Amino acid sequence: MKFSCFLLIAALGIGCSTDKEQDLTITLQDAIDGKQIERDNVIACAASNKNDDLVSVFFYPRDRASNIQYFETQDSTVDKNDFDSYFPVVASEIDVFNGYLKKFEVSVTDEKWVIVSFEEDGKTHLSNPIRLKQNTKPTEYLPQNVSVDTANTTMPIFSWQDGNYADTKIYFQVVSDDRNDLISGTYTFERQFQFYNTENVVLNITKGTPSALKTDTRYGFTLLAVSEDNWVNLFSEIDFQLN
C-alpha cells in the first residue's frame, strides 16, 4: 500500500525519458501558441527516487484532463518563465494511488526546470515550473520523522518534523487504505494534520467527504514536504492502525 512502490515501477519496463529523447524542434511556447492558457493551474512536484537514479514528477490529473504532456529545459540556468526554453519529452504516465495521482519517471543528468501541461475545458493548463534538484538536494526518505496520535479513535493526528532542508513551504499528506486507494489528499502549511479536520487545510484534492476510518484496519500515511520551487525535500510514509 505504500506510495514508494510506484517509485520502483521502472523495473517492470516502464519507459522513462532521457536527455536524448528531448525534441529540440518544438518548444512549449510553440505548443501553446494560439491557445487559451491557464498558468500555475496543474498541481505538480518532483522528487528524486529512493532506490534508483530516476526522478519522479508527480501531478494531479483532474477528471477532464487530456493530452497530458511533460516539458524540460536543457539545464537550470535558463529563465524558468521563458516557455521557449522548454522542450517536450515523451514519458509514460504511471499511476500513483491507483490513478488518483500520476507521475512521469524521467532520467536526467543535469538539474533543470520542468513543466506539466494538460487540456481541460478548452484551455491548456500549465503547472508552476518545477526545479529538479536531484544532484544538489536529493529527496530525503525519513519515515521516522512522522508520528501518529490515535487517542481520538476515528480522527488520528499526524505530525512530523522536517529533515535537513529548511526551505519547505507546504506539506502534502495522503491517507490511503490497504488497497492503496487515496482516502484523502490535503495540503497544510503546518506540520500537522488531523483526519478529517480541514481547519488548517489550504488546498484539498479529496473528492467529497471521506468515510470515518475503522478500527483494527491498516492504513497508510504519506507525506511530501515541498519547497517553493516544487521540489520534494522530504518523502515519508508509515502504516498505522486504529485500535
N, C-alpha and C positions, 0 to 999 in steps of 0.2 A: 504493500500500500504506500510505499514511500515515494516521494517526489523524485528522489535521486535515481530511481530505477530507470527513469527516462533519460538520464544523463549517460546511460551505458548502452543505449539502443544502437549506437554506431556499430557495435559488434555483430548486429543482426543484418548488416548490409545496407543500412540506410545511407543514402547519398549525402554528401556534405560538400560545401563549396570549397574551392581552393582559389588562390590568387590568380592562377592561370585561366580559370573559368570566368573571370570578370570580363564583361563585354564593354570594351572601351569606345565603341562606336555610338552608343546611346547613353544619354545621361538621364538622371531623374528629372531634370528640367525639361528635356525632350518629352519624357513620358507624361508630364502634367500640363504641357502647353495646350491652351485652349480648353482646359477642363476647369470645373469649379472645385476649388481646393479648400479643405479644412485642415489647417495646420495644428499640430500638437493634439491630435484627436484620436490617436491609437495608443492604448496602454501597452507599453513595451519596456523591457530592460534586458540586460545581458549579464552573464556570469561565466567565468572560466569553469570548466568541468573538473570534477574531483579526481577522476581516475584516468584521464587521457588529456591530450593537448588541444582538444576542441573547445570552442566557445559556444554556449547556448544562448540564443537570442529569443527570449520569451515574449509572447504577445497574447492579448485577449481578443479573439475573433468574435466580434458581435454577430448576432444571429443572421443578419442580412449581408454580412461581409462577403465579398467575392474578389477575384483577381488579386489575391494577396501576393505581394512582391517584397523582395529584400534587396537593398542597395547598400553599397560600401564605397567609401573613399579609398584612395590608394595608401594614404597614411594619415596621421593625426595632425599634421601641420597645416592643413587646409582650413579655410573658413567653414565652420560647421553649418552655416546658413546658406552657403553657396550651392544650390542644387545642381549646378553644372559640374561639381566635383564628385557627385555620387553616380556610381555605375551599377547596373543590375547584375546580380549573381543568381544563377539557378541553384536552388537549395530545396530539399524535400521538407515538407511540413511534417512534424512529429507531434502526435497527441500527447498532452500532459493533463493529468487528472481526467483521463478517458475522453479527451477532446474539449473539455471546458476551456482549457488554455491550449496553446500550441507553441511550438518553438521551431527555429531553424538551428541545426548544428553546423557550424562553419569551422573550417580550418584556415587560420590566419597566422601569418608570421609577424607582420608589423601591427602595431596598435593603430587603430583607425576609428573613424566615425561611421555609424550605420543608421539607416532609417528603414522602418517597415511601413508599407502602404497597403491600403485596400480600397475597393469601391464599395459604396453603400449609398442607397437612395439617390443615385445620380451624381454623387460627389466622390472625389478622391480624397481620402483621409490619410494623413501622414502622422507618424509618431514624432515625438521630440527626437532630435539627434542623440544617439547613444554612443558614448565614448568607450571603446573597448580598451581594457587595461590589463589584459591577461599577463603581460610581462612585468609591469611595474607594481600592480596591486592585485595579484591573483586572489580570487574569491576564497574566503576562509570558510571551512566547514566545521562548525563547532556546536554540535547538539547539546553539549554540556552548558551552553550559555542560556538555555531555555529552561524554565521551571513552570510547573502547573500546580495550582491550588484547587483541589477538588472538594473543599469543605462544603461549598454550596453544590449539592449533588448534580443538578442539571445545568448549572451555569459556571463551569470551571473558569478560573482566572489564569491567563498565561502572562508571564513576564519574562524579560530577557535582558541581557547585557550586550553591549557592543563588543566587537573583537578589537583588533589592533588599529583599525581605521576609525578616525574621529570625524569623518565628513558625511556620515549618513544623514539624510534629510527626511526620509519617510520609511515606514515599515509596512510590508505586505504580509498578511498572515492568512493561512488557509487551514480550515478544519475539514478533514476528509474521513470517509468511512472505511470499513475493512475491504471494500471493493475498489478503493482509491477514487471514488466519486467525490467531487467537491461538494461539501455541505455549505460552507460559507467562505467568501473571499473578501477581505476587508483591508483597508489601509488606515494606519494611525500615525500621528506624529509622536505619540507617547510610546514608551517601551512597555506597553501593557494592553491587553485586550481581554474582555470577558465575553464568553459566548452566552447568549446572543444579545449583548447590550451594545447598542450603536452610539452611545452618547459621545464617545471620543473618536468615532469613525469619520474620516474626512473624505473617503472615496469607497464605494461599495459595489462590487460586481456580483453579489449574491442575487439570484433570481427568486423573488418572493421572500417570505419569511420561513426559515428552515424549521423543521420539527425539533422538539426538545431532544437532547441526547439521552440515551438509555443507559441504565446501569448494567454492569457486567458485560459491556460491549467494548471492543477495541476500536480506537480511533487514532487518527494521525493529526499532528500539528506541524505545519511547515512555515518557516519564517524567512523572508528575504529582507535584508537591510540595504536600502538603495540610496546611492548618492545623488546629488543634484543633476549630474550628467548621466543618470540612469544606469550606472554600473552597480552590480550587486556586490557589496562589500562582505556581507555575511550571509551564509545559507545554512540554516539549522532545521532539523526535523527530529521529532520524537513521536513515539507511540504513547498513548495514555488510555486509561480505563477508569470509568466512574464506578465506585463501589457502593 
